[in-house]
């Protein structure tokens, strides 16, 4: 039935296959090391190598449409979704940004912290959001728009204004929607990501992936994924933007960027911009704190003079997120306490809240007993917010948990983003609003304005 094949032909095919295999492995290695030659061949080789992973992913997603947001560790599957542990209450509104598996989409729920009840939900049409901007000639935007869908879209670090509108991103254009989800504006000049914070002039600061990049140094001006700081007006227009790489180069820190053995396509990974709202001995109004995760670095930067005022690098934090100003001389840092090992990324104990005192030039741990007692840790993300009465909130993004403590470190409320099927899904940076005017106006909207879906 089958013709016999000469042995020499079989040997030739084996040799030919071995040569192809070696060349293929060489192309993959060249790509992994950031090589710039044979770009088309690199793309094809990487695509082929990812086929098994993508097939596995397709099966996973088909079984669970929320797989992208699923906490795959299963740490808190035995916990209740919401648990009130104390009669203590704090004034404020929690903007809970989460993937709701039961609804099959991301949303922002506004929770009144006096009774932990949901008083409003922002659940805009993902299709309308994604159709609210033009690709133009932005290839990064095209690729990210393809990646985002109803089951992958999220509402990152929503910011509420006094008219009931919220601003958010999804590693995407920046969006502003109204109380009932209508789109007010879209800024598609860059891809925006992570934190959204308001400055003393009611403009907002948000990390961005600049396209085209703004790196002036000729040896690095072809760098992809140029993390930038962007200042955006209340009507969505860019006021100021600057490459973080260029900021470091301008201030004499080029050696921290590109002197490692292997080339990195994500050397910065900016995850927070914290504007300074008041003048002080150690900073000025208009300055910004930058959290640069992949260099384990906090920078106090003055945009008006393009000057780094203070740089913090220390054994006290690693792969950190979320820098906040606590008082006139102290900041807090959410220390993920994450390290790269031969077995992958690991947190050896727990994540931590680290304080830094500018006056004493001293680091110290904050709420350390709470962090250890409740084994709080997250490989990525993570938020700490201190409230006016000394109570505080901690978000474990990776594991979908929020914990609210009183000023005595007693746990008063625990929330886990758990669906009806018992699985837990990640959070996307929540926020507590304590501005009395915003709260009053918002509750009035809840009482008087009815939204038609």
Secondary structure, DSSP 8 states (H G I E B T S, - for coil): ------HHHHHHHHHHHHHHHHHHHHHHHHHHTT--S-HHHHHHHHHHHTHHHHHHHHHHHHH-TTGGGB-TT-TTTTS-SEEE--S-----EEEEEEEETTTTEEEEEEEETTTTEEEEEE---HHHHHTSS--TT-HHHHHHHHH--TTT---EEEEE-TTS-EEEESSEEEEEE-TTS-EEEEEEEEEEEEEEEE-TTS-EEEEEEESS-----TTTTT-SSEEEEEEE-TTS-EEEEEEHHHHHHHTT-GGGTS-SSS--S-S--EEEEEE--S--SS--TT-EEEEEGGGTEEEEEETTTTEEEEEE--TT-SS-EEEEE-SSSEEEEEE--EEEETTEEEESS--EEEEEETTTTEEEEESHHHHHHTT---SS--EEEE-TTS-EEEEETTTTEEEEE-TTS-EEEEEE-B-TTS-BB-B---EEE--HHHHHHHHHHHHH-----
